[in-house]
């Protein structure tokens, strides 16, 4: 999926969740940085980095991000987004805080 296939809320929530995931364990590893760069290239770099910057300002708190994510209604976007987050968390071994974020996301979508 590409950023231009997502609506504005989906783009913002997606970028915010990616940012939250890479910071979940308290450090941004080089493997995570590389994974983010690859992801940006796959989904549309300019739009992704812009959405990530916007998300930092518009969704500054963890709960803000989860509320935005709860607004994603399309099942195919949810499934894709969840897979992306699992992939990012797995690049350097999934930390308990990353697994917790995935659990919270599933709960937000129920």
C-alpha positions as CSV (number, residue, x, y, z in Angstrom):
1,X,0.0,0.0,0.0
2,X,1.2,3.5,-0.6
3,X,0.6,6.8,1.2
4,X,-1.5,8.1,-1.7
5,X,-4.0,5.2,-1.2
6,X,-4.6,6.4,2.4
7,X,-6.9,9.2,3.5
8,X,-5.5,12.0,5.6
9,X,-6.4,10.4,9.0
10,X,-4.9,7.0,7.9
11,X,-1.7,8.7,6.8
12,X,-1.3,10.6,10.0
13,X,-2.2,7.6,12.2
14,X,0.1,5.3,10.1
15,X,3.1,7.7,10.5
16,X,2.4,8.3,14.2
17,X,2.2,4.5,14.8
18,X,5.5,3.9,13.0
19,X,7.1,6.6,15.0
20,X,5.7,5.3,18.2
21,X,6.9,1.7,17.4
22,X,10.5,2.7,16.7
23,X,10.6,4.6,20.0
24,X,8.7,2.0,22.0
25,X,11.7,0.4,23.5
26,X,13.5,3.7,24.3
27,X,16.0,3.7,21.5
28,X,16.0,4.0,17.7
29,X,18.4,1.4,16.5
30,X,20.3,1.5,13.2
31,X,18.2,-1.5,12.0
32,X,15.0,0.4,12.8
33,X,16.3,3.5,11.0
34,X,17.1,1.4,8.0
35,X,13.7,-0.2,8.1
36,X,12.0,3.2,8.3
37,X,14.0,4.4,5.3
38,X,13.0,1.3,3.3
39,X,9.4,1.8,4.3
40,X,9.4,5.4,3.3
41,X,10.7,4.5,-0.1
42,X,8.0,1.8,-0.5
43,X,5.1,4.0,0.6
44,X,6.1,7.3,-0.8
45,X,9.0,9.1,0.9
46,X,7.9,12.7,0.7
47,X,4.4,12.0,2.0
48,X,5.6,9.6,4.7
49,X,8.2,12.0,6.2
50,X,5.8,14.9,6.0
51,X,3.1,12.8,7.8
52,X,5.7,11.7,10.4
53,X,6.6,15.3,11.1
54,X,2.9,16.3,11.3
55,X,2.2,13.4,13.6
56,X,4.8,14.5,16.1
57,X,3.0,17.8,16.5
58,X,-0.6,16.8,16.1
59,X,-0.5,13.5,18.1
60,X,2.2,14.2,20.7
61,X,1.0,11.6,23.3
62,X,0.7,7.8,23.1
63,X,-3.0,8.0,23.8
64,X,-3.4,10.6,21.0
65,X,-1.9,8.1,18.6
66,X,-4.1,5.3,19.7
67,X,-7.2,7.5,19.4
68,X,-6.2,8.4,15.8
69,X,-5.6,4.7,15.0
70,X,-9.0,3.8,16.3
71,X,-10.4,6.1,13.6
72,X,-9.0,3.8,10.9
73,X,-12.0,1.9,9.7
74,X,-10.9,0.1,6.6
75,X,-10.0,-3.5,7.4
76,X,-7.4,-3.7,4.6
77,X,-5.6,-0.7,6.0
78,X,-5.7,-2.0,9.5
79,X,-4.3,-5.4,8.4
80,X,-1.5,-3.8,6.3
81,X,-0.6,-1.3,9.0
82,X,-0.4,-4.1,11.6
83,X,1.9,-6.1,9.4
84,X,4.1,-3.1,8.8
85,X,4.4,-2.5,12.6
86,X,5.2,-6.2,13.2
87,X,7.9,-6.0,10.6
88,X,9.5,-2.9,12.1
89,X,9.4,-4.4,15.6
90,X,11.0,-7.6,14.4
91,X,14.1,-6.0,12.8
92,X,15.9,-6.0,16.0
93,X,13.9,-8.4,18.1
94,X,10.5,-7.6,19.4
95,X,10.7,-5.8,22.8
96,X,7.9,-6.2,25.4
97,X,6.9,-2.5,24.9
98,X,6.6,-3.1,21.2
99,X,4.4,-6.1,21.7
100,X,2.3,-4.1,24.2
101,X,1.8,-1.4,21.5
102,X,0.5,-4.0,19.1
103,X,-1.9,-5.4,21.7
104,X,-3.1,-1.8,22.4
105,X,-3.7,-1.3,18.7
106,X,-5.8,-4.5,18.4
107,X,-7.8,-3.4,21.4
108,X,-8.4,0.1,19.9
109,X,-9.8,-1.6,16.7
110,X,-12.2,-3.8,18.6
